[in-house]
Amino acid sequence: MKFSKFCVWWGGLGFFLFGWAYLIAPVFMVNMSGMEVPVGAAITDARAMYGGYQIGFGAFTLFCAMRPRLLTAGMLALVLAYGGIVICRVIGIMIDPDSLHGADHYHLWAIFILELPVTIFLIIGLVREKRLHGHVF
């Protein structure tokens, strides 16, 4: 339970803090990946979609971490979210291998190196919960 709780806290905090970073400094955050937000409407959209979604999802998973009944649901939600990001990032690299080169590629690897271990730890947490309780839900 402690390992699972730690994984949900860590994963949820990642979403929550990145969301706040996008809300406060959307141009800086988006530019790190080589994208641009040229007008006010795009900046507001970056705040809402990148910031708002991540803050809300992070808050949900942190709430799950504080409620033993919801811990597994938080883990599953985080596995699906981080796992989806990792899978889509790998597919993106396969489709466009040039994305690994250039001034902005370090950001791509830094994020990938964080997302994959978090996903793996969350999957391990889910497996441990299944072994402890005989079921995930």
Buried (B, 14 or more C-beta within 10 A) or exposed (E): EEEBBEBBBBBBBBBBEBBBBBBEBBBEBBBBEEEEBEEEEBBEBBBEEBBBBBBEBBBBBBEBBEEEEBBBBBBBBBBEBBBEBBEEBEEEBEEEEEBEEEEEBEBBEEBBEEBBEBBBBBBBBBEBBEEEEEEEE
